[in-house]
Amino acid sequence: MKKNKKYKDWLIEKLKDHDEAVAYLNAALEESLKEDEESKHLFLIALRNVVEAQGGMNKLAKKAHVGRESLYKTLSEKGNPKWCTLISLIISLGLNLRLS
């Protein structure tokens, strides 16, 4: 369990860098578009990690004008956010979404 905590700390530290966070989210988005059930929630998990690295749920909730509890639920493994909520979160993180 200790190794996992160290990895999580390392990941959060890396995701404080904007370019690292973008690359991480792009990889997670690509993986989440696979057909298997397990992959579908990877983007939300990745977004939750980036939120933690960029100041936490409370800070983002205020910036995105959503409730903190709602944000936790939205970014949970079973979360199913509305498109407008997802876009609001992405914009509040200073990111944009592009498809190619």
C-alpha positions as a Markdown table, in Angstrom:
| # | Residue | x | y | z |
|---|---|---|---|---|
| 1 | Met | 0.0 | 0.0 | 0.0 |
| 2 | Lys | 2.9 | 2.4 | 0.7 |
| 3 | Lys | 4.1 | 2.2 | -2.9 |
| 4 | Asn | 0.6 | 3.2 | -4.1 |
| 5 | Lys | 0.7 | 6.3 | -1.9 |
| 6 | Lys | 4.1 | 7.3 | -3.2 |
| 7 | Tyr | 2.9 | 6.9 | -6.8 |
| 8 | Lys | -0.2 | 9.0 | -6.1 |
| 9 | Asp | 1.9 | 11.7 | -4.6 |
| 10 | Trp | 4.3 | 11.6 | -7.5 |
| 11 | Leu | 1.4 | 11.7 | -10.0 |
| 12 | Ile | -0.3 | 14.7 | -8.3 |
| 13 | Glu | 3.1 | 16.6 | -8.3 |
| 14 | Lys | 3.6 | 15.9 | -12.0 |
| 15 | Leu | 0.0 | 17.0 | -12.8 |
| 16 | Lys | 0.6 | 20.5 | -11.3 |
| 17 | Asp | 2.4 | 21.2 | -14.6 |
| 18 | His | -0.2 | 22.3 | -17.2 |
| 19 | Asp | 1.5 | 20.4 | -20.1 |
| 20 | Glu | 1.7 | 17.2 | -18.1 |
| 21 | Ala | -1.9 | 17.5 | -17.1 |
| 22 | Val | -3.0 | 18.0 | -20.7 |
| 23 | Ala | -1.0 | 15.0 | -21.9 |
| 24 | Tyr | -2.4 | 12.9 | -19.1 |
| 25 | Leu | -6.0 | 13.9 | -19.8 |
| 26 | Asn | -5.5 | 13.3 | -23.6 |
| 27 | Ala | -4.2 | 9.8 | -22.9 |
| 28 | Ala | -7.1 | 9.1 | -20.5 |
| 29 | Leu | -9.6 | 10.4 | -23.0 |
| 30 | Glu | -8.2 | 8.2 | -25.8 |
| 31 | Glu | -8.3 | 5.2 | -23.5 |
| 32 | Ser | -11.8 | 5.9 | -22.2 |
| 33 | Leu | -13.2 | 5.7 | -25.8 |
| 34 | Lys | -12.5 | 2.0 | -26.0 |
| 35 | Glu | -15.5 | -0.3 | -26.0 |
| 36 | Asp | -14.9 | -2.1 | -22.7 |
| 37 | Glu | -16.8 | -1.1 | -19.5 |
| 38 | Glu | -13.7 | -0.6 | -17.4 |
| 39 | Ser | -12.2 | 2.1 | -19.7 |
| 40 | Lys | -15.3 | 4.2 | -19.8 |
| 41 | His | -14.6 | 6.0 | -16.5 |
| 42 | Leu | -10.8 | 6.6 | -17.0 |
| 43 | Phe | -11.3 | 10.2 | -18.1 |
| 44 | Leu | -13.3 | 11.1 | -15.0 |
| 45 | Ile | -10.6 | 9.5 | -12.8 |
| 46 | Ala | -7.9 | 11.4 | -14.6 |
| 47 | Leu | -9.9 | 14.6 | -14.4 |
| 48 | Arg | -10.3 | 14.0 | -10.6 |
| 49 | Asn | -6.5 | 13.6 | -10.3 |
| 50 | Val | -5.9 | 16.8 | -12.3 |
| 51 | Val | -8.4 | 18.7 | -10.1 |
| 52 | Glu | -6.5 | 17.5 | -7.0 |
| 53 | Ala | -3.2 | 18.6 | -8.4 |
| 54 | Gln | -4.6 | 22.0 | -9.5 |
| 55 | Gly | -5.8 | 23.0 | -6.1 |
| 56 | Gly | -8.5 | 20.6 | -5.1 |
| 57 | Met | -12.3 | 20.1 | -5.4 |
| 58 | Asn | -13.2 | 23.1 | -3.2 |
| 59 | Lys | -11.2 | 25.5 | -5.4 |
| 60 | Leu | -12.6 | 24.1 | -8.6 |
| 61 | Ala | -16.2 | 23.9 | -7.3 |
| 62 | Lys | -16.1 | 27.7 | -6.6 |
| 63 | Lys | -14.5 | 28.5 | -9.9 |
| 64 | Ala | -16.9 | 26.3 | -11.9 |
| 65 | His | -20.0 | 27.5 | -9.8 |
| 66 | Val | -20.9 | 23.9 | -8.8 |
| 67 | Gly | -21.4 | 22.5 | -5.3 |
| 68 | Arg | -18.4 | 20.7 | -3.9 |
| 69 | Glu | -20.5 | 17.6 | -3.1 |
| 70 | Ser | -21.9 | 17.6 | -6.6 |
| 71 | Leu | -18.3 | 17.8 | -8.0 |
| 72 | Tyr | -17.2 | 14.8 | -5.9 |
| 73 | Lys | -20.2 | 12.9 | -7.2 |
| 74 | Thr | -19.6 | 14.0 | -10.8 |
| 75 | Leu | -16.0 | 12.9 | -10.7 |
| 76 | Ser | -16.5 | 9.6 | -8.9 |
| 77 | Glu | -15.9 | 6.3 | -10.7 |
| 78 | Lys | -19.6 | 6.0 | -11.2 |
| 79 | Gly | -20.1 | 9.6 | -12.1 |
| 80 | Asn | -22.1 | 10.5 | -15.2 |
| 81 | Pro | -21.7 | 14.2 | -15.7 |
| 82 | Lys | -23.8 | 16.3 | -18.0 |
| 83 | Trp | -21.9 | 17.7 | -21.0 |
| 84 | Cys | -22.3 | 21.3 | -19.8 |
| 85 | Thr | -20.9 | 20.3 | -16.3 |
| 86 | Leu | -17.9 | 18.6 | -17.9 |
| 87 | Ile | -17.2 | 21.6 | -20.2 |
| 88 | Ser | -17.5 | 24.0 | -17.2 |
| 89 | Leu | -14.9 | 22.0 | -15.3 |
| 90 | Ile | -12.5 | 21.8 | -18.2 |
| 91 | Ile | -12.8 | 25.6 | -18.8 |
| 92 | Ser | -12.4 | 26.3 | -15.0 |
| 93 | Leu | -9.1 | 24.3 | -15.1 |
| 94 | Gly | -7.9 | 26.5 | -17.9 |
| 95 | Leu | -8.1 | 23.7 | -20.5 |
| 96 | Asn | -10.0 | 23.3 | -23.7 |
| 97 | Leu | -11.2 | 20.2 | -25.5 |
| 98 | Arg | -10.3 | 19.3 | -29.1 |
| 99 | Leu | -11.2 | 16.4 | -31.2 |
| 100 | Ser | -9.1 | 15.2 | -34.2 |
